[in-house]
Structures are given as C-alpha cells and as structure tokens.
Amino acid sequence: MKPLEESIPFFIAQNMRTDLDTIYSEVPSGSCDGSTHCCCESVNCFYSEYLNIVKELQNKGTYEEFSKKAIRYWLCELSLPMKCPILKEDGLCEVYEARPLPCRVFGHLNRVDFESNIEAIRDQNCSAAEDLREQFGIVVPDSVVSGQVGFCANFRSETGMSSDDRDDLIDRLFGVESKFLGEEFLDFDEFNLSLTQWFAYEHFGRENAMALRIKIAQEFTELGHSKSLDIWEASE
C-alpha cells in the first residue's frame, strides 16, 4: 500500500472516480427515513472507494478530523460496539456523495437475501472471535460479535436488487481495483478491507497497525480500558 501522495494522483489520472460513479449509478434509487440505524459498523470497501472518500474529506477540509475518528474505531473495534465514525455530530454522513457500495446497496436486497448475508457474517465473526481468544487471549464482547445491522423495513427500494446483482457490481469494482495491482500499489491480500482499516494502515503501516490493535484489545480484556489507546489519543 503506497502513501496517499502517490495513490491519489494515480486515482485521478486513471479517472477512477468516473469508474466508481458508473458502477454506483446502477444501484436503484430508494427512500430512507434518515435514522442512521444502519450506520452501526465500518463497512468494507475497495481501495479505490477509500481514496474517493479521502478526496471527499480533503475537499471539505475534514480529513484530519475523520481520519482520527476512523483510526480510533478500528483500534477499538474488537472491544466496543460503535456507530460508523464518518457520521457527523448531527448524525448525517460526512461523505454521503462518496459513500462506498455496501452503503448504497443497503436496503435494496430482499429480507431472505439480507438475512442470509447477515447469518454468514455472524458465523465469520464467531469464528474470528474464537481465534482471537485462542491466539491472543482476547475476549470479544457478544455486543460486538452479534452487533450487525438489522433488516430495515422502512427503506423503500425503487426496483430492488438480487444478491447476484450486488455481486456483479462487486466484480466490476474488482476490475477497477486491478489497476492498483498492476502498478504494485497494493499487495494481493489487500482487497476489500474495512474503511477504517484503510485509514489505520495509512497512518501506522500495516504491521504496526495490527500490533497496536491486538495490544489495545488485550488491555480491554484484562483491564476494561486501554492505556495504549490513551497514549495514542494524547499524542494526536
């Protein structure tokens, strides 16, 4: 993962914003009650989507503010249930126009497809929590393991989407992402990370970010709070 000073000019030169907008335009329109109940986690996104969000924050002059919030979220994600850190104080999304595909697709899947997807995520979370306990002695609270967003019956989709429709858009995002691989901007296992994870990797570097996240989670398990988190926040 190369620094933003190199990645963003490449993102712009390759017209990736246009590529993203073309893919996003195929998500049906819909109506939302604006409750932000669905904004209760850090969604996964591709690197191109992350850079699009960074550009949006930079244009608004809020990159430093929301970058720190995103990093804190990722560092504490194994210990604390939290809402999306890109929400403003008024509860609205700071990067709504640049929001990634999972945010755009939410509400368009029917209940059966949605619940099937959520069940798969819960199974993954339970497996990951068990691995963390065995490897590092970290106890992930049940509120974190099972804290995924529920089906929104208040959202009204214009035409709806199937899981195949969504997966087709994801495949096309992979096509956009391949431009980074060809120029060695990313490693092959750096695909579709959580939004907050991209911010943390950018700030600390991959290995240091992972080590600090584990340390903070261990401190929450042992002490109920994290001295390492306090030290990092005081230094920013």
C-alpha positions in Angstrom: 0.0 0.0 0.0 1.6 3.2 -1.2 1.2 6.6 0.5 -1.7 8.9 -0.4 0.8 11.3 -2.1 1.3 8.6 -4.7 -2.1 6.8 -4.7 -4.4 9.8 -5.1 -2.6 11.3 -8.2 -2.9 7.8 -9.8 -6.5 7.5 -8.8 -7.2 10.9 -10.5 -5.1 10.1 -13.6 -6.9 6.8 -14.2 -10.3 8.5 -13.9 -11.4 6.1 -11.2 -14.0 8.4 -9.8 -15.8 8.1 -13.1 -15.4 4.3 -13.0 -16.9 4.3 -9.5 -19.8 6.6 -10.4 -20.7 4.4 -13.4 -20.9 1.4 -11.1 -22.8 3.3 -8.4 -25.3 4.6 -11.0 -26.6 1.0 -11.4 -27.8 0.8 -7.8 -31.5 1.5 -7.8 -32.8 4.7 -6.2 -34.7 4.4 -2.9 -36.2 6.3 0.0 -34.7 6.3 3.5 -36.1 7.6 6.8 -32.6 9.0 7.7 -32.4 7.3 11.1 -28.8 6.1 10.5 -29.7 2.9 12.4 -27.9 1.1 9.6 -24.7 3.1 10.2 -23.6 0.9 13.1 -20.4 -0.5 11.8 -17.4 0.1 9.5 -18.3 -1.4 6.1 -15.8 -3.0 3.8 -14.7 -1.1 0.7 -12.2 -1.2 -2.0 -9.0 0.9 -2.1 -10.4 3.0 -4.9 -13.5 3.7 -2.8 -11.3 4.6 0.2 -9.3 7.1 -1.9 -12.6 8.5 -3.2 -13.7 9.1 0.4 -10.3 10.6 1.3 -10.6 13.0 -1.6 -14.1 14.0 -0.4 -12.8 14.6 3.2 -9.8 16.6 1.9 -12.1 18.8 -0.3 -14.2 19.5 2.8 -11.2 20.2 5.0 -12.2 17.5 7.4 -9.7 14.7 6.6 -7.7 15.0 9.8 -10.8 15.0 12.0 -12.5 12.0 10.5 -9.2 10.1 9.8 -8.5 10.1 13.6 -12.1 9.0 14.3 -11.8 6.2 11.8 -8.5 5.0 13.2 -9.8 5.0 16.8 -12.8 3.0 15.6 -10.6 0.3 14.1 -8.3 0.2 17.1 -11.2 -0.4 19.4 -13.4 -2.5 17.1 -12.7 -5.7 18.9 -13.8 -4.3 22.3 -16.5 -1.7 21.8 -19.7 -1.6 19.8 -19.7 1.8 17.9 -21.6 3.6 15.1 -19.8 4.5 11.9 -17.1 7.1 12.7 -17.8 9.0 9.5 -21.1 10.3 10.9 -21.2 14.0 11.9 -22.5 15.3 15.2 -25.9 15.8 13.6 -26.0 12.1 12.7 -25.6 12.6 8.9 -22.8 11.1 6.8 -19.8 13.3 6.1 -19.1 11.6 2.8 -22.6 10.7 1.6 -21.9 11.6 -2.1 -18.7 9.4 -2.0 -20.1 6.5 0.2 -19.0 3.0 -0.8 -21.0 0.3 -2.4 -22.2 -1.5 0.7 -23.8 1.7 2.0 -25.5 2.3 -1.4 -26.8 -1.3 -1.7 -28.2 -1.5 1.9 -32.0 -1.8 1.9 -32.3 -2.9 -1.7 -31.9 -6.7 -1.0 -35.0 -8.6 0.0 -35.3 -9.9 3.5 -34.3 -13.5 2.6 -31.1 -12.5 0.9 -30.3 -9.9 3.6 -30.7 -12.4 6.4 -28.7 -15.0 4.6 -25.8 -12.5 4.3 -26.0 -11.4 7.9 -26.0 -15.0 9.1 -22.8 -15.6 7.1 -21.2 -12.5 8.7 -22.2 -13.7 12.2 -20.6 -17.1 11.6 -17.4 -15.4 10.4 -17.5 -13.1 13.5 -17.9 -16.0 15.9 -15.1 -17.9 14.2 -12.8 -14.8 14.3 -13.7 -14.2 18.0 -12.7 -17.8 18.9 -9.4 -17.4 17.0 -8.6 -14.2 18.9 -9.3 -15.9 22.2 -7.1 -18.8 21.4 -4.2 -16.9 19.9 -4.1 -13.7 22.0 -6.4 -14.2 25.0 -8.8 -11.5 23.7 -12.4 -11.7 24.7 -14.6 -10.1 22.1 -17.9 -9.0 23.8 -21.1 -10.5 22.5 -22.3 -7.0 21.7 -19.5 -6.8 19.1 -19.8 -10.3 17.7 -23.5 -10.1 17.1 -23.8 -6.3 16.6 -24.6 -6.3 12.9 -27.3 -4.0 11.5 -30.8 -5.5 11.2 -33.1 -5.5 8.1 -34.6 -2.1 7.5 -38.4 -2.4 6.8 -38.7 1.4 6.4 -36.4 1.6 3.4 -38.2 1.6 0.0 -36.3 0.4 -3.0 -37.4 1.5 -6.4 -36.8 -1.8 -8.1 -34.9 -3.9 -5.5 -31.7 -5.9 -6.1 -30.8 -9.6 -6.0 -27.6 -10.9 -4.5 -26.4 -11.7 -8.0 -27.0 -8.0 -9.0 -24.9 -6.9 -6.0 -22.2 -9.5 -6.7 -21.9 -8.3 -10.3 -21.2 -4.7 -9.1 -18.6 -6.1 -6.7 -16.9 -8.0 -9.5 -16.7 -4.7 -11.5 -15.2 -3.0 -8.6 -12.5 -5.7 -8.6 -11.8 -4.7 -12.2 -11.2 -1.1 -11.1 -9.0 -2.3 -8.3 -6.8 -4.3 -10.6 -5.3 -1.1 -11.8 -3.6 -0.7 -8.5 -2.3 -4.3 -8.5 -0.8 -3.8 -12.0 1.2 -0.8 -10.7 2.0 -2.5 -7.3 0.1 0.0 -5.2 -1.4 -2.9 -3.2 -0.5 -6.4 -2.1 -2.7 -9.2 -3.4 -4.3 -9.7 0.0 -5.2 -6.0 0.4 -8.6 -6.3 -1.2 -11.9 -5.0 0.2 -10.7 -4.2 3.7 -12.9 -2.2 6.1 -13.0 1.5 5.6 -11.4 2.2 9.0 -8.7 -0.4 8.4 -7.5 1.5 5.3 -7.2 4.6 7.5 -5.2 2.7 10.1 -2.9 1.1 7.6 -2.3 4.5 6.1 -1.4 6.1 9.5 0.6 3.4 11.1 1.7 1.0 8.4 0.2 -2.5 8.2 2.2 -4.4 10.8 2.3 -1.6 13.4 -1.5 -1.1 13.0 -2.2 -4.8 13.6 0.1 -5.0 16.6 -1.4 -1.9 18.3 -5.0 -3.2 17.6 -4.2 -6.5 19.3 -2.5 -4.8 22.2 -5.5 -2.5 22.8 -7.9 -5.4 22.7 -5.8 -7.4 25.2 -5.8 -4.4 27.5 -9.6 -4.0 27.3 -9.9 -7.7 28.1 -7.5 -7.6 31.1 -8.2 -4.0 32.4 -11.6 -2.9 31.0 -9.8 0.0 29.3 -6.6 0.6 27.2 -3.6 2.6 28.3 -2.1 2.3 24.8 -5.2 3.9 23.3 -5.0 6.7 25.8 -1.3 7.3 24.9 -2.1 7.3 21.2 -5.0 9.7 21.5 -2.9 12.1 23.7 -0.2 12.1 21.0 -2.5 13.1 18.2 
